[in-house]
Amino acid sequence: MAALRSFRFSPGPGLSTAVVVGEGALGHLARELPRIAPGKWFVVSSQPVFFLHGERFLREAAAAELDPTPVLVPDGERAKTWQVLGHVLAELIARGLRRDGGIVALGGGTVGDVGGLAAALALRGVPVVQVPTTLLAASDSALGGKTAVDLPAGKNMVGTLHHPRLVVVDPALLRTLPDRDFRSGLTEVVKSAMLDAAFLRRMPALLSPLKERRHPAVAEAVFRSLRMKGRVVASDPEERKGLRFALNFGHTVGHALEQASGHRLSHGEAVAWGLLAALVLSERRGGLDPLLSERLFGWVVSLSEPPSLSRMRIAAWPEFLKADKKGDRRGLRAVVLTGPGKTATIRCEAEEAGEAFREARRRYNTARDG
Amino acid sequence: MAALRSFRFSPGPGLSTAVVVGEGALGHLARELPRIAPGKWFVVSSQPVFFLHGERFLREAAAAELDPTPVLVPDGERAKTWQVLGHVLAELIARGLRRDGGIVALGGGTVGDVGGLAAALALRGVPVVQVPTTLLAASDSALGGKTAVDLPAGKNMVGTLHHPRLVVVDPALLRTLPDRDFRSGLTEVVKSAMLDAAFLRRMPALLSPLKERRHPAVAEAVFRSLRMKGRVVASDPEERKGLRFALNFGHTVGHALEQASGHRLSHGEAVAWGLLAALVLSERRGGLDPLLSERLFGWVVSLSEPPSLSRMRIAAWPEFLKADKKGDRRGLRAVVLTGPGKTATIRCEAEEAGEAFREARRRYNTARDG
């Protein structure tokens, strides 16, 4: 068994998040729960995830003399609604959650969002532990405390910051992930590498084993992604200083595309296209070296394999760009890369972001056709 | 025009709450809003409150070149549901709330709770300004950041801490308050006085003018109540050290009675009975001087005029006591008064709290019959 890698950071005054990554991390988790909260534990998960991993989770919990109560939500984005969140909260309270209890969110990003938000709101807040089962959640969303559900008017319109006390990534849980979802997760991994010069230097050695889903490489990439994000979050826990905003690299165009495609593009696919557009914008507005940009462009295409958009109807996506919640009356805010691991926040018009996206499409098509 | 009284405190690292009390405070409010958030403002209010005070509020806002968008909720506790909160959030987003905007909660405790929670959750948090229109909210709930809605399983089961940037109390808004609601508010005032020795010494001079609803006395009592609470909240913003827990004096029995009565007892009436029971418990478990206790007992009866419970069916209220969310596996936690402005937190069984309540009823009946 490979050793567990771990680190700890403070996402705010009086707060602490521990991160543990590696084979066997699930056993570690079970032993930690009673230290985090002595009372009754719940596990919020989705039906398919709990079918795959619930038994193992409960077995590890039983070995630590715990008997968490499952509360299951529908699969995928359907779980991220106001109604489902209300049901989860009613279940938690009806089945005996107290202030000395806690919640494990076992699943992908949506389960982490809904479970985290339920933990933030139930009894005005109980501890949450994130146990991601997708690469996307494991390398990004499980850490940082952002929780949300969607409204008809847009994604993630309702939520709060509720930092997990513990994030546990056991690569064994990622084994069952479909290839498309795994590639989606690699999008956040390659974004993380762009924001961390040391990780970026390590990437050439990780490219092949990541594409082949080899465990040591996956665990290392997840660990490096979370450590980078932990550092950024610790420096700006509530996104007040703009430092944390850098994590949105590629997400302005990405989110708008995801919505405009009616979610036929997965989050990771949309963000992959967002990264390609953001690299073009970074050359134009951030002075990013075109040679570095081209190399990173190639990594995104190779790892994320974003689908060609030629057959996809993208409905009025500049409208979604303008509705981006990162914007304000003065227009969009977007992140550009200025060098390895270095970013700047710029203001730009939706038209400029759209033009960068069109240029990214041209380069993508040229590379593919050439 | 009487001078405005004001103070400012920090309810947590990087946070600041300003409090302004007095005739004309509404004009002050309008000038402050653009400093708090430069974007679009909303005013969450209830239909009857907005009918009474909306025009005046919008006029003051217009004088500061603001045009807040009203979002109205049903009157009273009916507003504190998951469904209503969902509608408020959908309205805020659909009508153009952005991250540079803010929300004024204009109304009583339920509007403050729903408006505050909506502000906490919309776009992961926008500033909220509390403008209470009941004495209960003005002297207590508008400050401190607690927000909540109810679930079928119990009151305030869902919520979060979201501190207001500004609390504005204009006694002119309290003029239209029915007497029963005003007396309810006096319950929190007398509770606040018990927790602050200087306020307690001042109370004999305030008793008559408060009963007569004279403005200078009301403004002073509100100001002293909020200042006391501000000090406690600043010392323990997230209720981690137990200091803030002292504010629950009278509320353990109070909440249980309120629920057991099927809300035929108002919050203030139920807490008035809770205070009477808590005074008995304070003599028995906190060593409170029986002479002081008797005097405070008399003030609660005189100011709050809690209704005789002889004709009221109180259903299984010890069950509600046991379900109190301040409790845990080891039983109830309750606050006792040990002297003027001095408290302690004790553990007690539901039976002991019930017996203190029965003794309070005996004393109440003796005083009334004698």
Chai-1 contact restraints between the chains, C-beta under 6 A:
chainA,res_idxA,chainB,res_idxB,connection_type,confidence,min_distance_angstrom,max_distance_angstrom,comment,restraint_id
A,P13,B,P13,contact,1.0,0.0,6.0,A-B,restraint_1
A,W82,B,G86,contact,1.0,0.0,6.0,A-B,restraint_2
A,G86,B,W82,contact,1.0,0.0,6.0,A-B,restraint_3
A,L89,B,V158,contact,1.0,0.0,6.0,A-B,restraint_4
A,A90,B,L151,contact,1.0,0.0,6.0,A-B,restraint_5
A,I93,B,L151,contact,1.0,0.0,6.0,A-B,restraint_6
A,I93,B,A153,contact,1.0,0.0,6.0,A-B,restraint_7
A,I93,B,M157,contact,1.0,0.0,6.0,A-B,restraint_8
A,A94,B,A153,contact,1.0,0.0,6.0,A-B,restraint_9
A,R98,B,D328,contact,1.0,0.0,6.0,A-B,restraint_10
A,D100,B,D328,contact,1.0,0.0,6.0,A-B,restraint_11
A,L121,B,V158,contact,1.0,0.0,6.0,A-B,restraint_12
A,L121,B,T160,contact,1.0,0.0,6.0,A-B,restraint_13
A,L123,B,K325,contact,1.0,0.0,6.0,A-B,restraint_14
A,R124,B,G159,contact,1.0,0.0,6.0,A-B,restraint_15
A,R124,B,T160,contact,1.0,0.0,6.0,A-B,restraint_16
A,L151,B,A90,contact,1.0,0.0,6.0,A-B,restraint_17
A,L151,B,I93,contact,1.0,0.0,6.0,A-B,restraint_18
A,A153,B,I93,contact,1.0,0.0,6.0,A-B,restraint_19
A,A153,B,A94,contact,1.0,0.0,6.0,A-B,restraint_20
A,M157,B,I93,contact,1.0,0.0,6.0,A-B,restraint_21
A,V158,B,L89,contact,1.0,0.0,6.0,A-B,restraint_22
A,V158,B,L121,contact,1.0,0.0,6.0,A-B,restraint_23
A,G159,B,R124,contact,1.0,0.0,6.0,A-B,restraint_24
A,T160,B,L121,contact,1.0,0.0,6.0,A-B,restraint_25
A,T160,B,R124,contact,1.0,0.0,6.0,A-B,restraint_26
A,K325,B,L123,contact,1.0,0.0,6.0,A-B,restraint_27
A,D328,B,R98,contact,1.0,0.0,6.0,A-B,restraint_28
A,D328,B,D100,contact,1.0,0.0,6.0,A-B,restraint_29
